[in-house]
Amino acid sequence: MTTQHLKIIIGLVLGFGIGFGCRVASIPSPAPPVITGALLVVAMTVGWILTDRWLSHRPKVNEIHCGGPTGLPHNPQKD
């Protein structure tokens, strides 16, 4: 079993556990009560995942302007 499969299983068990606990305790579920709200949550999740994948494959054109542990920008002449 891969790590990805394990994360999916843990997420499903946790989600069902929270839903069950909310039902038993008679408190409102943190999930949206209508299909439109549920689809909005799915759309935001998918959008976040796709954007993360797209941005991670773009070239790092401004990496030299980013500060390191000291906060100072990278200086290629010192290397």
N, C-alpha and C positions, 0 to 999 in steps of 0.2 A: 504494500500500500504506500503510495507516495504522500509527500507532505501536503500537496494540494488536496488530495482526497480526504486526508485527515482533517484539514481545515474546514472543508465542506461539511463533513459529518459532525464536527464539533459545533459549527454554526447552526446546523439544523436542530441538533439536540438542544442547544442553548435557546434557540427561538421557540421551540415547542415547550421547553421547560418554563420560560418566562410567560408564554401564553397560558399554560396550565396553571401556573402560580397566580396569575392575575384573575383567572376564572374562579379558582378555589377561594381566593381572598375577596372576591366581589369588588375588585378595583378596576377602573377602566384600563383597557389594553393600550399599550403605547403604540400599537399599529393603527394605521388609518382604517376607519370603519367602512369605507366605500371603495369600490374598484378604482375610481379615478385617483384617489389618494395612494392606493397601492401601486398603480401604474406610474405615478409620479416618483415614488421612491425607487422603483425599478429603473426608470429613465435616468434619474440622477446618478444611480450607482453605475449603470452602463456607461454613461457619459464620463464619469470620473475615471473609470478603468480605461476607456479608449483614449482619453486625453493623456493619462499617465503613460500609456504605451507609446503614443505618438511623440510626446515630448522627450521620452527617454531615448528615442532613436534619432533625434535631431542633432546636428553638429554643435559643439560647444564653442560658439564664436566669441563669447564674452568672458570666457573662463579666466583670461589674463587680468581682467578688471576685478575679480572677486578676491576678497581678503582671505588669508589663511588663518591659522590659529592666533596669530598676533593681530589680525585685522588689517594688516598692510597689504596692498596689492602685490601680485606676483611680479618680480623684476627679472626678466630673462637674462639681463647683462650680468647679474651676480652669479648665475648658475654656471 
